[in-house]
């Protein structure tokens, strides 16, 4: 997804360390944008804490607002609203094969693993999930 007038992108050193995505995830996001006609939109990434304390991640194509943090990551325009920025610090979005033939986006947050050696990354969207305009996950793999 190329930068466009709707998503004027600026990246500071602080933003570069906040949220990143792998080149594999970027390729899948670009393919989903092309398949759904969302090439001119940014990918909105969000996170929140549920009442039970679990972190929920979501993503989907959206138009940026003035208040959003705007990033250009591996050619993907990414926007993050203020309330999600702290929760997404040190988070990497990747696209991996969890089981043979089963590909998913996963959110890997280094802060989620502090003090827990056996915890697994949180899965985000299923294959092609970004193509439908959005998705969310409560920490289970789907």
C-alpha positions as CSV (number, residue, x, y, z in Angstrom):
1,X,0.0,0.0,0.0
2,X,1.6,3.2,-1.1
3,X,1.4,6.3,1.0
4,X,-1.4,8.6,-0.2
5,X,-3.0,11.9,0.7
6,X,-5.3,10.2,3.2
7,X,-2.5,8.7,5.2
8,X,0.3,11.2,5.5
9,X,2.9,9.2,7.3
10,X,5.6,10.3,9.7
11,X,7.8,8.1,11.8
12,X,9.9,9.2,14.8
13,X,12.5,7.1,16.6
14,X,10.0,6.5,19.4
15,X,7.3,5.3,17.0
16,X,9.8,2.9,15.3
17,X,10.2,1.1,18.6
18,X,6.6,1.0,19.5
19,X,5.0,-1.3,17.0
20,X,6.4,-3.2,14.0
21,X,5.4,-5.8,11.5
22,X,7.4,-8.4,9.7
23,X,7.9,-8.4,6.0
24,X,5.7,-11.6,5.7
25,X,2.9,-9.8,7.5
26,X,3.3,-6.8,5.3
27,X,3.0,-8.9,2.2
28,X,-0.1,-10.6,3.4
29,X,-1.7,-7.2,4.4
30,X,-0.9,-5.7,1.0
31,X,-2.5,-8.8,-0.7
32,X,-5.6,-8.5,1.5
33,X,-5.9,-4.8,0.7
34,X,-5.6,-5.5,-3.0
35,X,-8.2,-8.3,-2.8
36,X,-10.7,-6.1,-0.9
37,X,-10.1,-2.8,-2.8
38,X,-8.6,-1.1,0.4
39,X,-5.3,-0.1,-1.1
40,X,-6.0,3.6,-0.3
41,X,-6.8,2.8,3.4
42,X,-4.4,2.4,6.3
43,X,-4.3,-0.7,8.5
44,X,-5.7,0.3,11.9
45,X,-4.2,-1.7,14.8
46,X,-5.9,-1.7,18.2
47,X,-5.6,-3.3,21.6
48,X,-7.6,-3.2,24.8
49,X,-7.6,-4.9,28.2
50,X,-10.8,-7.0,28.9
51,X,-12.4,-7.1,32.4
52,X,-10.6,-10.4,33.0
53,X,-7.3,-8.8,32.4
54,X,-6.6,-10.4,29.1
55,X,-5.3,-8.3,26.2
56,X,-7.4,-8.2,23.0
57,X,-6.0,-7.2,19.6
58,X,-7.8,-6.1,16.5
59,X,-7.0,-4.9,13.1
60,X,-8.8,-3.7,10.0
61,X,-8.6,-1.2,7.1
62,X,-9.7,2.3,8.0
63,X,-9.1,6.0,7.3
64,X,-6.7,7.7,9.6
65,X,-7.7,10.5,11.9
66,X,-5.7,13.5,13.0
67,X,-5.2,12.0,16.5
68,X,-3.8,8.7,15.2
69,X,-0.1,7.7,15.3
70,X,0.8,7.2,11.6
71,X,3.5,4.7,10.6
72,X,4.9,3.4,7.4
73,X,6.1,-0.1,8.1
74,X,7.4,-2.2,5.2
75,X,5.3,-0.3,2.8
76,X,2.1,-0.6,4.8
77,X,0.4,2.5,6.2
78,X,-0.4,1.7,9.8
79,X,-2.5,3.9,12.2
80,X,-2.9,3.5,16.0
81,X,-5.3,5.4,18.1
82,X,-4.0,7.0,21.3
83,X,-5.7,4.6,23.7
84,X,-4.0,1.6,22.0
85,X,-0.5,3.0,21.8
86,X,0.7,2.1,25.3
87,X,-0.8,-1.5,25.0
88,X,1.0,-2.0,21.6
89,X,4.4,-0.9,22.8
90,X,7.1,-3.5,21.9
91,X,4.5,-5.5,19.8
92,X,5.3,-7.2,16.5
93,X,2.7,-8.3,14.1
94,X,3.7,-11.5,12.1
95,X,2.0,-13.9,9.7
96,X,3.0,-17.5,10.5
97,X,2.0,-21.1,9.8
98,X,0.8,-22.3,13.2
99,X,-0.1,-25.8,11.9
100,X,0.5,-27.3,8.5
101,X,-1.6,-25.3,6.0
102,X,-3.0,-23.0,8.8
103,X,-1.7,-19.4,8.5
104,X,-2.6,-16.7,11.0
105,X,-1.6,-13.2,12.0
106,X,-0.1,-13.2,15.5
107,X,0.7,-10.3,17.8
108,X,3.9,-10.8,19.8
109,X,4.3,-8.4,22.7
110,X,7.6,-8.8,24.7
111,X,5.9,-7.3,27.7
112,X,3.3,-10.1,27.7
113,X,6.2,-12.7,28.2
114,X,7.9,-11.1,31.1
115,X,8.2,-13.7,33.8
116,X,6.3,-16.4,31.8
117,X,8.5,-18.9,30.0
118,X,5.6,-21.1,28.6
119,X,3.2,-18.5,27.2
120,X,2.4,-18.5,23.5
121,X,1.9,-15.5,21.2
122,X,-1.6,-14.2,20.8
123,X,-3.2,-14.9,17.4
124,X,-4.9,-12.0,15.6
125,X,-6.8,-12.6,12.3
126,X,-7.2,-15.8,10.5
127,X,-5.9,-16.2,6.9
128,X,-7.3,-13.3,4.9
129,X,-8.9,-11.8,7.9
130,X,-7.8,-8.3,7.0
131,X,-9.6,-8.6,3.7
132,X,-13.0,-8.4,5.4
133,X,-12.2,-5.0,6.9
134,X,-11.4,-6.0,10.4
135,X,-11.0,-8.6,13.1
136,X,-10.4,-9.0,16.8
137,X,-9.2,-11.7,19.0
138,X,-9.3,-12.5,22.7
139,X,-6.0,-14.4,22.8
140,X,-7.2,-17.7,21.3
141,X,-5.9,-19.2,18.0
142,X,-8.4,-19.4,15.2
